Amino acid sequence: MDTGVFSSLAALADPVLGRGCGAAVAIILLTAAWQKLTDLGVFRATVELYELLPAALVPAFALLYPLAEVGGAAVLLGWADGPALALPLAVLALATGGIALNVLRGRTDLECGCGGDRHPRLSWALVARNGLLMGAVLIAGLQENTRDLVWIDYLSVAALTLALSGLYAAANQLLANQPHFAHSGSQA
């Protein structure tokens, strides 16, 4: 048997990696929820533009979805575990499904409504980004009590959380700038 594969899989269950991934996704979900809740009208309009729900359900969805994001973040921060990990996965899967359905319909001129100052337009890159976020949630769920954390582990969790959050912000900015790159490239 190849022990390299098993040791690589065991590294995914390390509590430092799991807690760092969970904290980073929790920050993303909390930030997104905050931005949606502080301007529900804009988020409601974004949900309407997706054209996936009957108009009567849009206001309730626009309020409940950010609250589900807050709940998903709470799960990832350790206030629940096990089956509760289905909540952040469901939140991300719901958003990813809405994006994918609209991309399949050719509606890539819509902003994602993900939160943030600049909203990327719908694309397969957003679907991939959300897939990576769901992978991070799964890694957070793999953490086991294989060992007790020591002080350096907490520093490592903080550093990993900051690094992953920074990568997410940079990727989001690149996705938001993508139409500008395409437009400037066509003028050359």
Secondary structure, DSSP 8 states (H G I E B T S, - for coil): --HHHHHHHHHHT-HHHHHHHHHHHHHHHHHHHHHHHHTHHHHHHHHHHHT-S-GGGHHHHHHHHHHHHHHHHHIIIIIS-GGGGHHHHHHHHHHHHHHHHHHHTT-TTSB---SSSS--B--HHHHHHHHHHHHHHHHHHH---SS---HHHHHHHHHHHHHHHHHHHHHHHHHHHHHHHHHHHHH-
